[in-house]
Amino acid sequence: MHNRLIMLVIAVAALCPRVFGETETIQPQGVYATIDTASSMQAIDALRDGTAEQRANAASDVIAHPDRYCPAVFFSLAAALFDDGKTGDAIFWLYAGRIRTQFDIRRCTDETVAGGYDDLNGSVPDLLRLIQFEDPEGTAKIVEKALEWDRRTPYNYDPRWIALHGMGAVMSATAQQQKEAPLTVPEKGWPALAEKNRREYRDAFREDMAGITPEQLRQVREQIQAMKKGSAAAKKQ
């Protein structure tokens, strides 16, 4: 358990075709077709593939109104900010996305959506996932800021978005008749579940960071420097 965080960020994750925001190869039906992801999809498209102006406008709107967007958007925002050299902001939104994605996984009734967390983590640059280890104490402060932000920021988006990562959505697109059931646990339990999610996320982060040995930290920092040099060389070409 101690090393799961560092192993996660060192590993190069292969993107799954079900990553939210990627081109879908299936068309979910039934209740899945009613999941409202329109504004979040538009933001992701602009952040990933838009012009400089479109990216800037999308980033400004997401930052100003984060309650309106599902957490998948924050991973794209983090990548865009990182590309612009705003490393601290990028790390904050990466953790905001992680915290809220974990919460939405917890309140989803389809257990197969859990893989969506790793899918979204794999959608950001490898260097962004590693660079938090340059300053672990600074990163810990950012995580606390993200947890407090999550506590006070409303969830005014369709919480069912994460269900699009699950097998239920895949099966709904087939000719088989599926029994439709609620995609989330009862809403009355959400506040307590959100608080539990924040508490356990903080505990897991602290445990993971505490379990990293000085030698592991040295190796990761060396890898960060090598990746930075490679990135700088690539931009000069």
C-alpha positions as CSV (number, residue, x, y, z in Angstrom):
1,M,0.0,0.0,0.0
2,H,2.8,2.4,0.9
3,N,4.2,2.5,-2.7
4,R,0.9,2.4,-4.7
5,L,1.0,6.2,-5.4
6,I,4.6,6.3,-6.7
7,M,4.0,3.1,-8.7
8,L,0.9,4.7,-10.3
9,V,2.7,7.8,-11.4
10,I,5.9,6.0,-12.6
11,A,3.9,3.5,-14.7
12,V,2.9,4.6,-18.2
13,A,-0.8,4.0,-18.4
14,A,-2.3,2.9,-21.7
15,L,-5.4,4.9,-22.6
16,C,-8.6,2.9,-22.6
17,P,-11.0,3.6,-25.5
18,R,-13.7,4.3,-22.9
19,V,-11.9,7.3,-21.5
20,F,-14.5,10.1,-21.1
21,G,-13.9,12.7,-23.7
22,E,-12.4,10.4,-26.2
23,T,-14.3,9.5,-29.4
24,E,-16.8,6.9,-28.4
25,T,-17.1,3.6,-30.4
26,I,-20.4,2.7,-28.9
27,Q,-23.7,4.5,-28.4
28,P,-25.1,3.8,-24.9
29,Q,-28.8,3.4,-24.9
30,G,-31.7,3.6,-22.3
31,V,-30.9,5.5,-19.2
32,Y,-27.3,5.9,-20.3
33,A,-28.4,8.0,-23.2
34,T,-30.0,10.5,-20.8
35,I,-26.7,11.3,-19.1
36,D,-25.9,15.0,-19.6
37,T,-22.3,15.4,-20.6
38,A,-22.7,18.1,-23.4
39,S,-21.0,21.1,-21.7
40,S,-18.3,18.9,-20.2
41,M,-17.5,17.4,-23.6
42,Q,-17.3,20.8,-25.2
43,A,-14.9,21.9,-22.6
44,I,-12.7,18.9,-23.0
45,D,-12.7,19.3,-26.8
46,A,-11.6,22.9,-26.4
47,L,-9.0,22.2,-23.8
48,R,-7.5,19.3,-25.8
49,D,-7.8,20.4,-29.4
50,G,-9.0,24.0,-29.5
51,T,-7.1,27.1,-30.7
52,A,-5.1,29.0,-28.1
53,E,-8.1,31.4,-27.7
54,Q,-10.6,28.5,-27.3
55,R,-8.3,26.8,-24.8
56,A,-7.9,30.0,-22.8
57,N,-11.7,30.6,-22.8
58,A,-12.5,27.1,-21.8
59,A,-10.0,27.1,-19.0
60,S,-11.3,30.4,-17.7
61,D,-14.9,29.2,-17.7
62,V,-14.1,25.9,-15.9
63,I,-12.0,27.7,-13.3
64,A,-14.8,30.3,-12.7
65,H,-17.6,27.7,-12.7
66,P,-16.1,24.3,-11.7
67,D,-19.4,23.1,-10.1
68,R,-20.9,22.9,-13.6
69,Y,-18.4,20.4,-15.0
70,C,-17.9,16.7,-14.3
71,P,-14.4,15.8,-12.9
72,A,-13.2,14.4,-16.2
73,V,-12.9,18.0,-17.4
74,F,-10.4,18.8,-14.6
75,F,-7.9,16.3,-16.0
76,S,-7.9,18.1,-19.4
77,L,-7.7,21.4,-17.6
78,A,-4.7,20.2,-15.6
79,A,-2.9,19.1,-18.8
80,A,-3.6,22.4,-20.5
81,L,-2.4,24.4,-17.6
82,F,0.7,22.2,-17.3
83,D,1.4,22.8,-21.0
84,D,1.2,26.6,-20.3
85,G,3.8,26.3,-17.6
86,K,1.4,26.7,-14.7
87,T,2.6,23.7,-12.7
88,G,1.1,24.5,-9.3
89,D,-2.4,25.1,-10.8
90,A,-2.1,22.0,-12.9
91,I,-1.3,19.8,-9.8
92,F,-4.3,21.4,-8.0
93,W,-6.8,20.6,-10.8
94,L,-5.3,17.1,-11.2
95,Y,-6.1,16.4,-7.5
96,A,-9.5,18.1,-7.8
97,G,-10.3,15.7,-10.6
98,R,-9.0,12.7,-8.7
99,I,-10.9,13.5,-5.5
100,R,-14.2,14.1,-7.3
101,T,-13.8,11.1,-9.6
102,Q,-13.3,8.8,-6.6
103,F,-16.4,10.2,-5.0
104,D,-18.5,9.7,-8.2
105,I,-17.2,6.1,-8.4
106,R,-18.3,5.6,-4.8
107,R,-21.8,6.8,-5.5
108,C,-22.2,4.8,-8.7
109,T,-24.0,1.5,-8.5
110,D,-21.9,-0.1,-11.3
111,E,-18.7,-1.4,-9.7
112,T,-17.0,-1.8,-13.1
113,V,-16.6,2.0,-13.4
114,A,-13.6,1.9,-11.0
115,G,-11.2,1.6,-13.9
116,G,-12.3,5.1,-15.0
117,Y,-10.0,6.6,-12.3
118,D,-6.9,5.1,-13.9
119,D,-8.1,5.9,-17.4
120,L,-8.3,9.6,-16.6
121,N,-5.0,9.6,-14.7
122,G,-3.4,8.1,-17.8
123,S,-4.8,10.9,-20.0
124,V,-2.5,13.5,-18.5
125,P,1.3,13.9,-19.3
126,D,3.6,11.5,-17.5
127,L,5.7,14.4,-16.3
128,L,2.7,16.0,-14.6
129,R,2.0,12.8,-12.7
130,L,5.6,12.7,-11.6
131,I,6.4,16.3,-10.9
132,Q,4.6,16.4,-7.6
133,F,7.6,14.6,-6.1
134,E,9.9,17.6,-6.7
135,D,8.3,19.2,-3.6
136,P,6.3,16.7,-1.6
137,E,5.5,19.2,1.2
138,G,4.2,21.7,-1.4
139,T,2.1,19.0,-3.0
140,A,0.7,18.0,0.4
141,K,-0.5,21.6,0.8
142,I,-2.1,21.6,-2.6
143,V,-3.9,18.3,-1.8
144,E,-5.3,20.0,1.4
145,K,-6.4,22.9,-0.7
146,A,-8.1,20.6,-3.2
147,L,-9.9,18.7,-0.4
148,E,-11.2,22.0,1.1
149,W,-12.2,23.2,-2.4
150,D,-14.2,19.9,-2.8
151,R,-15.9,20.5,0.5
152,R,-17.2,23.9,-0.4
153,T,-17.8,23.6,-4.1
154,P,-21.3,22.4,-5.2
155,Y,-21.7,19.3,-7.4
156,N,-24.0,20.9,-10.1
157,Y,-23.2,18.3,-12.9
158,D,-24.7,15.0,-13.8
159,P,-23.2,12.5,-11.3
160,R,-24.0,9.6,-13.6
161,W,-21.2,10.6,-16.1
162,I,-18.9,8.0,-14.6
163,A,-21.3,5.3,-15.5
164,L,-20.2,5.7,-19.1
165,H,-16.9,4.0,-18.0
166,G,-18.7,0.9,-16.9
167,M,-19.9,-2.3,-18.5
168,G,-23.5,-1.3,-18.0
169,A,-23.1,1.4,-20.6
170,V,-21.4,-1.1,-23.0
171,M,-24.1,-3.7,-22.6
172,S,-26.8,-1.1,-23.1
173,A,-25.5,-0.6,-26.6
174,T,-26.1,-4.2,-27.5
175,A,-29.3,-5.8,-28.7
176,Q,-29.7,-7.4,-25.4
177,Q,-32.5,-6.1,-23.2
178,Q,-31.0,-4.7,-20.0
179,K,-32.9,-4.2,-16.7
180,E,-32.6,-0.5,-15.9
181,A,-31.8,0.4,-12.4
182,P,-30.6,3.6,-10.6
183,L,-27.1,4.5,-11.6
184,T,-26.3,6.1,-8.3
185,V,-26.9,5.2,-4.6
186,P,-29.7,7.2,-2.9
187,E,-29.0,10.9,-2.8
188,K,-29.6,11.2,0.9
189,G,-26.4,9.4,1.6
190,W,-24.2,11.6,-0.7
191,P,-23.0,14.2,1.9
192,A,-21.8,11.5,4.3
193,L,-20.2,9.6,1.4
194,A,-18.4,12.8,0.2
195,E,-17.0,13.4,3.7
196,K,-15.8,9.8,3.9
197,N,-14.2,10.1,0.5
198,R,-12.3,13.2,1.5
199,R,-11.1,11.6,4.8
200,E,-10.0,8.4,3.2
201,Y,-8.4,10.2,0.3
202,R,-6.3,12.4,2.7
203,D,-5.3,9.3,4.7
204,A,-4.3,7.3,1.7
205,F,-2.3,10.2,0.3
206,R,-0.4,10.7,3.5
207,E,0.3,7.0,3.9
208,D,1.5,6.7,0.3
209,M,3.8,9.7,0.7
210,A,5.2,8.5,4.0
211,G,6.0,5.1,2.5
212,I,8.3,6.6,-0.2
213,T,11.9,5.9,0.7
214,P,14.6,8.6,0.1
215,E,16.2,6.4,-2.6
216,Q,12.9,6.1,-4.4
217,L,12.4,9.9,-4.2
218,R,15.9,10.4,-5.6
219,Q,15.3,8.1,-8.5
220,V,12.0,9.8,-9.3
221,R,13.5,13.3,-9.2
222,E,16.3,12.1,-11.6
223,Q,13.6,10.8,-13.9
224,I,11.8,14.2,-13.7
225,Q,14.9,16.0,-14.6
226,A,15.6,13.7,-17.6
227,M,12.0,14.1,-18.8
228,K,12.3,17.9,-18.5
229,K,15.4,17.9,-20.6
230,G,13.7,15.7,-23.2
231,S,10.7,18.0,-23.3
232,A,12.8,21.1,-23.6
233,A,14.8,19.5,-26.5
234,A,11.7,18.5,-28.3
235,K,10.3,22.0,-28.1
236,K,13.5,23.4,-29.7
237,Q,13.1,21.2,-32.7
